[in-house]
Amino acid sequence: MRILVSDQLHPAAIELLEETGEVEFRTGMSNEELIEAIRDKDALLVRSATKVTREVIEAAENLKVIGRAGIGVDNIDLEAATERGIVVVNAPGASTTTVSELTLGLMLALARNITRADSSLRKGRWEKKNLLGVELRGKTLGVIGTGRIGSAVIEKAKAMGMRVIGYDPYVSEKAARNLGFELTGLEEVIRNSDFISLHVPLTDQTYHMIGREEIAMMKDGAFIVNCSRGGTIDEEALLEGLESGKLGGAALDVFEKEPPFDNPLLKNERFIGTPHLGASTEEAQRSASTIAAEEVIKVLNNQPATNVVNMPRVLPEVLEGLKGYIQLGELLGRLTGQLSQERLSAVSITYCGGLAQAEGLEVLTSSVLKGYLSPILTGGVNLMNAGVIAKNRGISVTEGRRDEAEKYQDLIILNAMADGEEVEVKATLLGGEEPRIVGIIGYEVDITPEGKFFIVEHDDRPGMIGQITTELGKHDINIDAMHVGRREGSQLMVTSVDKELKEDILEKIRNIKGVKKVMTAVV
């Protein structure tokens, strides 16, 4: 086996690879040099510096696997790799301990004014009385996002005597109890926490999820720590909270713009900033490198890998036949997760028509779960492990087959149970190629799943659609397209709009007489 390593890896990982095959270690290559070097290689290992583009992948004649020593795979063209049948693996758990320890370290630094005290002492001042701190013991920590790293923070905070509450719309009450924290709503976490720690990916839903309104809700003197992703906190609002004294302090390891040299937060004495150090420990670097190397070796030896990012281990011809439906499944999961609006407890997926006879349907089930889970987890959710992650979060998954597919050749029906309420969505590929949503909560619709959607269930009587669209117009919301489904005295109005609707607009529409349900989604 011929293995190319194009970024710095820990020596322990290189030793592992050398036991498997011939290793070529070349860093700092240009794109042209990489294209030439990859032609005869069976495996490629990278960190974040190497850009594995479609051009690079198409130049590889024997490539079987690409390993990423870390979590993010933004530098790898996953679509191109999947099309070529190349497995992409990563090391999502390598930085869990490291990031969680940094989070606790920043909390302690804020609570005890450690950085301010150090700076003051170096300037020849002894300001003991002016640097009075607080204990973590007995304080309430609010964790937003209780996945791998969030859970590690919870365990460490509990060991320090903190009470922990958490918000995660994709975690069940049972899973929260097992971890030992109180699962509650986002607003409750914001209002009731002495310390708040974010552990969420950056998505359309989490961008600036902590802004002026949220900071105004917080306890006076609350502390905020973010070691997840830059952009999840509105940094202008954060600075205002620090300058006004509303916040006791804030610490960021990640920024919306990096490096943040011109960021005014760096001039505020209540603020602590670190240069994206989350995974920067000797242990994490070694772990990321060796885990990625071990995963690559598994694939080269035709063994099942754990951290597959882009595809499960199924026959290439089966995967090729399901490719369009895998994409449809992800869309379906992402859409249904937003329409359910509550914590998912159970999922039932029924494959109808020709799909009922297909092989590899477990791949489609995984794609649905991946679509549902990916928006709220930072890396690590893939077709291989989506089912395990769902199980660990208390989500029951059932799969069924049905020969009859209504008026379609193939049909996927997804029933999601969330806090006692069921949401049903149906989808198909028209002509085997064009994705369509053809049913929502019992209404027949015909929607191309792309863009921002505003969905209202209301009484079927004259004037209802006019009232709703008039309210949209008052707030400069343009409608790109509309579809109306009808059943038993009710209608479902599905509109594609040019911007997301804020909560105050949604509340006004909910208050229109005859409106039964209001939902939004971005797909």
C-alpha positions in Angstrom: 0.0 0.0 0.0 1.2 3.5 -0.9 0.3 6.2 1.6 0.7 10.0 1.2 0.9 12.2 4.3 0.7 15.9 3.2 0.3 17.7 6.5 2.2 17.4 9.8 1.1 14.3 11.8 2.3 13.1 15.2 5.3 10.7 14.8 3.2 7.9 16.5 0.8 8.0 13.6 3.6 7.8 11.0 4.9 4.7 12.8 1.5 3.1 12.6 1.2 3.8 8.9 4.7 2.5 8.1 3.7 -0.9 9.5 0.9 -1.0 6.9 2.6 0.3 3.7 5.1 2.7 2.1 4.7 6.2 3.4 5.6 9.3 1.5 5.7 12.3 3.8 5.6 15.7 1.9 4.2 18.9 3.4 3.7 22.3 1.8 2.9 21.0 -1.7 1.2 23.2 -4.3 -2.0 22.0 -5.8 -0.1 20.9 -8.9 2.4 18.9 -6.8 -0.4 17.3 -4.8 -2.1 16.2 -8.0 1.0 14.6 -9.3 1.9 12.9 -5.9 -1.6 11.4 -5.4 -1.8 9.6 -8.7 -0.5 6.2 -7.5 -1.5 6.4 -3.8 -3.9 4.2 -2.0 -4.4 6.5 1.0 -4.0 10.2 1.8 -3.8 11.7 5.3 -4.2 15.4 5.9 -4.9 18.0 8.6 -6.5 21.3 7.6 -3.8 22.8 5.4 -4.1 20.5 2.4 -7.1 21.2 0.2 -8.4 18.0 -1.3 -10.3 19.3 -4.2 -12.3 17.5 -6.9 -9.3 18.0 -9.2 -7.0 16.2 -6.7 -9.5 13.4 -6.2 -10.1 12.8 -9.9 -6.3 12.6 -10.4 -6.0 9.8 -7.9 -6.1 6.5 -9.8 -5.9 4.1 -6.8 -7.1 6.1 -3.9 -9.3 4.2 -1.5 -9.4 6.4 1.6 -8.7 9.9 2.8 -8.0 10.5 6.5 -8.5 13.8 8.3 -6.6 14.1 11.6 -9.2 16.2 13.3 -13.0 16.8 13.1 -13.7 19.3 10.3 -13.6 18.1 6.7 -14.3 21.5 5.0 -11.0 21.1 3.1 -12.1 17.8 1.5 -14.6 17.6 -1.4 -16.9 15.0 0.1 -19.2 14.8 -2.9 -16.3 14.1 -5.3 -14.9 11.5 -2.9 -18.2 9.8 -2.6 -18.8 9.7 -6.3 -15.4 7.9 -6.7 -16.2 5.5 -3.9 -13.4 6.9 -1.7 -14.0 6.6 2.0 -13.3 9.7 4.1 -12.6 9.2 7.8 -11.8 11.6 10.6 -11.1 11.8 14.3 -14.1 13.4 15.9 -13.5 12.4 19.5 -9.8 13.4 19.7 -10.4 16.9 21.2 -13.2 16.1 23.6 -11.1 16.2 26.8 -8.9 19.1 25.5 -11.8 21.4 24.6 -13.8 20.6 27.8 -10.7 21.3 30.0 -10.1 24.6 28.2 -13.8 25.5 28.8 -13.4 24.8 32.6 -10.1 26.7 32.6 -11.7 29.8 31.1 -14.6 29.6 33.6 -12.1 29.5 36.4 -10.1 32.4 34.9 -13.2 34.5 34.7 -14.5 33.5 38.2 -11.2 34.3 39.9 -10.0 37.2 37.7 -6.8 35.3 36.9 -5.8 37.1 33.7 -6.5 40.5 35.2 -4.6 39.7 38.4 -1.6 38.5 36.4 -1.6 41.6 34.2 -1.9 43.9 37.2 0.9 42.2 39.1 3.2 42.4 36.1 2.6 46.2 36.1 3.7 46.5 39.7 0.3 46.7 41.3 -1.0 44.7 44.3 -4.8 44.9 43.7 -6.0 42.1 46.0 -9.1 43.9 47.1 -10.1 45.0 43.6 -10.0 41.4 42.2 -12.6 39.7 44.4 -13.8 36.6 42.6 -16.5 34.0 43.0 -16.5 30.2 43.5 -17.8 27.8 40.9 -19.1 25.5 43.7 -22.8 26.0 44.1 -23.2 28.1 40.9 -25.5 27.1 38.1 -23.9 26.3 34.8 -26.0 26.4 31.7 -24.7 24.3 28.8 -26.1 25.0 25.3 -25.5 21.9 23.3 -24.9 18.7 25.2 -23.1 16.5 22.7 -19.7 15.0 23.0 -17.9 18.0 24.3 -20.9 19.5 26.2 -21.3 16.3 28.0 -17.7 16.2 29.1 -18.0 19.8 30.4 -21.1 18.7 32.4 -19.2 15.9 34.0 -16.3 18.1 35.0 -18.6 20.9 36.3 -20.6 18.5 38.4 -17.3 17.3 40.0 -16.6 20.9 41.0 -19.9 21.1 42.8 -21.9 23.1 40.1 -25.5 22.6 39.4 -26.0 22.0 35.7 -28.9 22.8 33.4 -28.8 22.3 29.7 -30.5 23.0 26.4 -30.4 20.6 23.5 -33.5 20.1 21.4 -32.2 16.8 20.2 -31.6 15.1 23.5 -34.2 13.1 25.4 -35.1 13.6 29.1 -33.8 10.0 29.7 -30.4 10.8 28.2 -30.2 14.0 30.3 -31.0 12.1 33.5 -28.4 9.5 32.7 -25.8 12.3 32.4 -27.1 14.0 35.5 -28.3 17.4 34.4 -31.6 19.1 34.1 -32.9 19.4 30.5 -34.8 22.6 30.0 -35.6 25.3 27.4 -33.1 27.7 25.9 -34.7 30.7 27.5 -34.6 29.0 30.9 -30.9 28.3 30.5 -30.2 31.9 29.6 -32.3 33.4 32.4 -31.2 31.1 35.2 -27.4 30.4 34.7 -24.5 32.0 36.5 -22.2 30.7 33.8 -23.2 29.8 30.2 -21.1 27.6 28.0 -21.8 27.1 24.3 -21.1 23.8 22.5 -22.9 24.1 19.2 -22.0 24.1 15.5 -22.3 27.2 13.4 -25.5 26.9 11.3 -28.2 29.2 10.1 -30.1 28.3 13.3 -27.2 29.0 15.7 -25.7 32.1 14.1 -25.8 34.9 16.7 -28.0 32.7 18.9 -26.7 34.8 21.8 -27.5 38.4 21.0 -28.8 41.6 22.6 -32.1 40.0 23.5 -30.6 37.0 25.1 -27.9 38.9 27.0 -30.7 41.2 28.4 -32.4 38.1 29.8 -29.3 36.9 31.7 -28.6 37.3 35.4 -26.7 40.5 36.3 -23.1 39.5 36.5 -23.4 36.3 34.4 -20.4 34.9 32.6 -20.2 33.5 29.1 -17.7 31.0 27.6 -17.5 29.9 24.0 -15.1 27.2 22.8 -17.3 25.9 20.0 -17.7 28.1 16.9 -17.2 31.8 16.2 -20.4 33.5 15.1 -22.7 31.8 17.5 -22.4 34.9 19.7 -23.1 38.4 18.5 -19.8 40.0 19.5 -21.1 43.6 19.3 -23.9 42.7 21.7 -21.3 40.8 23.9 -19.1 43.9 24.1 -22.1 46.1 25.0 -23.0 43.6 27.8 -19.5 43.8 29.2 -19.2 47.6 29.0 -22.6 48.2 30.6 -21.7 45.8 33.5 -24.6 43.5 32.7 -22.1 40.7 32.2 -19.5 39.8 34.8 -17.2 38.6 32.1 -16.8 36.6 28.9 -14.2 34.3 27.4 -13.9 33.3 23.7 -11.6 30.8 22.1 -13.3 31.3 18.8 -14.3 34.4 16.9 -16.5 35.3 14.0 -13.4 36.7 12.2 -10.0 35.1 12.9 -7.5 36.3 13.8 -9.5 39.0 15.7 -6.7 41.6 16.0 -9.0 44.6 15.4 -11.8 43.2 17.6 -12.7 45.8 20.3 -13.4 43.0 22.8 -9.7 42.6 23.2 -9.5 46.0 24.9 -12.1 45.2 27.5 -10.7 44.1 30.9 -13.7 41.8 31.6 -12.9 39.8 28.5 -10.5 36.9 28.0 -9.5 35.7 24.5 -7.5 32.8 23.4 -6.3 32.0 19.8 -8.5 29.0 18.9 -6.6 26.7 21.3 -9.4 24.2 21.7 -7.5 21.2 20.3 -4.0 22.5 21.0 -2.6 20.0 23.4 0.1 17.4 22.9 -2.4 14.7 23.8 -5.1 15.9 21.4 -2.7 16.3 18.5 -1.3 12.8 19.1 -4.9 11.4 19.5 -6.2 13.1 16.3 -3.2 11.8 14.3 -3.3 8.2 15.6 -7.1 7.8 15.4 -7.1 9.0 11.8 -4.2 6.7 10.9 -6.0 3.7 12.6 -9.1 4.5 10.6 -7.2 4.7 7.3 -5.5 1.3 8.1 -8.9 -0.3 8.8 -10.2 0.8 5.4 -7.0 -0.4 3.6 -7.4 -3.8 5.3 -11.0 -4.0 4.3 -12.2 -3.7 7.9 -15.2 -1.5 9.0 -14.1 1.9 10.1 -15.9 3.8 12.8 -15.5 7.4 11.9 -16.7 7.4 8.2 -17.8 10.8 7.2 -19.2 10.3 3.7 -20.5 6.8 3.3 -21.1 3.4 4.9 -19.3 0.2 4.0 -21.7 -1.1 1.3 -21.2 -2.5 -2.2 -20.4 0.4 -4.6 -23.1 -0.7 -7.0 -25.7 -0.5 -4.2 -24.5 2.9 -3.1 -24.7 4.2 -6.7 -28.3 3.1 -7.0 -29.3 4.8 -3.8 -27.2 8.0 -4.3 -30.2 10.3 -5.2 -32.3 8.9 -2.3 -29.5 9.3 0.2 -29.5 13.0 -0.6 -33.4 13.0 -0.4 -33.2 11.3 3.0 -30.9 14.0 4.4 -33.3 16.7 3.1 -36.2 14.9 4.6 -34.6 14.5 8.0 -33.4 18.1 8.1 -36.9 19.4 7.1 -38.8 17.2 9.6 -36.5 18.1 12.4 -37.4 21.8 11.9 -41.1 21.1 11.5 -41.4 19.0 14.7 -40.0 21.9 16.7 -39.7 19.7 19.8 -37.4 17.0 21.1 -37.6 13.9 18.9 -38.4 10.7 20.8 -39.2 8.3 17.9 -38.8 8.0 14.2 -40.6 5.6 11.8 -39.5 5.4 8.2 -41.5 3.6 5.6 -40.1 2.8 2.2 -42.7 2.4 -0.5 -43.0 1.1 -4.1 -39.7 0.1 -5.8 -37.7 1.2 -2.8 -39.4 -1.5 -0.7 -37.5 -4.1 -2.7 -34.1 -2.3 -2.6 -31.0 -3.4 -0.9 -29.1 -1.2 1.6 -32.1 0.6 3.0 -30.2 1.0 6.3 -28.2 3.6 4.4 -31.3 5.6 3.7 -32.4 5.4 7.3 -28.9 6.6 8.3 -29.2 9.5 5.8 -32.5 10.6 7.4 -31.0 10.5 10.8 -27.9 12.3 9.6 -30.0 15.1 8.1 -31.9 15.4 11.4 -28.8 15.3 13.7 -26.1 17.2 11.7 -27.5 20.7 12.2 -27.0 20.4 15.9 -23.8 18.4 16.2 -20.3 19.6 15.5 -18.8 17.1 13.1 -18.8 13.3 13.6 -22.4 12.6 12.3 -22.2 10.3 9.3 -24.0 7.5 7.6 -22.1 5.0 9.7 -22.8 6.3 13.2 -26.1 8.3 12.8 -28.1 5.3 14.2 -25.8 4.9 17.2 -26.0 8.6 18.0 -29.8 8.6 17.7 -30.0 5.6 20.1 -27.6 7.3 22.6 -29.9 10.3 22.5 -33.0 8.2 23.3 -34.5 8.3 19.8 -36.3 5.1 18.9 -36.0 4.2 15.2 -38.2 1.8 13.2 -38.1 0.9 9.5 -40.8 -0.5 7.4 -41.6 -1.5 3.7 -44.7 -1.1 1.7 -45.4 -2.1 -1.9 -48.0 0.6 -2.5 -46.5 4.1 -3.1 -49.7 6.1 -3.7 -49.3 7.7 -7.2 -45.5 7.6 -7.2 -43.0 5.0 -8.3 -41.1 5.4 -5.0 -42.0 7.1 -1.8 -40.4 7.7 1.6 -42.7 8.4 4.5 -41.2 9.8 7.7 -43.2 9.9 10.9 -41.5 11.8 13.7 -42.8 11.7 17.3 -41.8 14.8 19.3 -43.1 15.4 22.8 -46.3 13.5 22.0 -47.0 15.2 18.7 -46.5 13.4 15.4 -45.2 15.1 12.3 -45.5 13.2 9.0 -43.6 14.2 5.8 -43.5 12.3 2.5 -40.9 12.7 -0.2 -40.0 11.2 -3.6 -37.7 11.6 -6.6 -39.7 12.6 -9.6 -38.3 10.8 -12.6 -35.8 9.2 -10.2 -33.9 12.5 -10.2 -35.9 15.6 -8.9 -36.4 15.7 -5.1 -40.0 16.6 -4.0 -41.8 16.9 -0.7 -45.3 15.5 -1.6 -46.9 15.4 1.9 -46.8 17.3 5.1 -48.9 16.4 8.2 -51.5 14.7 6.1 -51.8 17.3 3.4 -50.9 16.6 -0.2 -48.3 19.2 -1.4 -45.7 19.5 -4.2 -42.6 21.3 -3.0 -39.0 21.5 -4.2 -37.1 21.3 -0.9 -34.8 24.3 -1.3 -34.8 27.7 0.4 -36.8 29.2 3.3 -40.3 28.0 4.0 -43.2 29.4 6.0 -46.0 26.8 6.6 -49.4 27.6 8.1 -52.3 25.2 8.9 -55.5 27.1 9.1 -59.3 26.9 8.6 -60.5 26.5 5.1 -62.6 29.6 4.7 -62.4 32.7 2.5 -59.9 35.4 3.5 -57.6 33.3 5.6 -54.7 33.3 3.1 -55.2 37.0 2.5 -54.9 37.8 6.2 -51.7 35.8 6.5 -50.0 37.1 3.4 -51.0 40.7 4.3 -49.2 40.2 7.6 -46.1 39.0 5.7 -46.3 42.1 3.5 -46.4 44.4 6.4 -43.0 43.1 7.4 -41.5 43.2 3.9 -41.5 39.4 3.5 -41.7 38.5 -0.2 -43.3 35.2 -1.3 -41.4 33.4 -4.0 -43.8 30.5 -4.4 -47.0 29.1 -2.7 -48.7 25.8 -2.6 -52.0 25.1 -0.8 -53.1 21.6 0.3 -56.6 20.9 1.6 -58.4 18.4 3.7 -61.5 18.2 6.0 -62.2 21.9 6.4 -58.5 22.8 6.8 -55.8 24.1 4.5 -52.0 23.9 4.6 -50.4 27.0 3.1 -46.7 26.4 2.2 -44.8 29.4 1.0 -41.3 29.9 -0.1 -40.1 33.3 1.3 -37.1 35.5 0.8 -36.1 35.8 4.4 -36.5 34.0 7.7 -39.4 35.1 9.9 -38.7 36.5 13.3 -40.6 35.3 16.4 -42.6 38.5 16.7 -44.0 38.0 13.1 -44.8 34.3 13.8 -46.6 35.2 17.0 -48.8 37.8 15.1 -49.7 35.1 12.6 -50.5 32.5 15.3 -52.9 35.0 16.8 -55.0 35.3 13.6 -58.3 33.7 14.2 -58.5 30.3 12.4 -54.7 29.7 12.4 -54.0 26.2 13.9 -50.2 25.7 13.4 -47.3 27.8 12.2 -44.0 26.2 11.1 -40.8 27.4 9.5 -37.9 25.6 7.9 -34.7 26.2 6.0 -33.5 23.5 3.6 
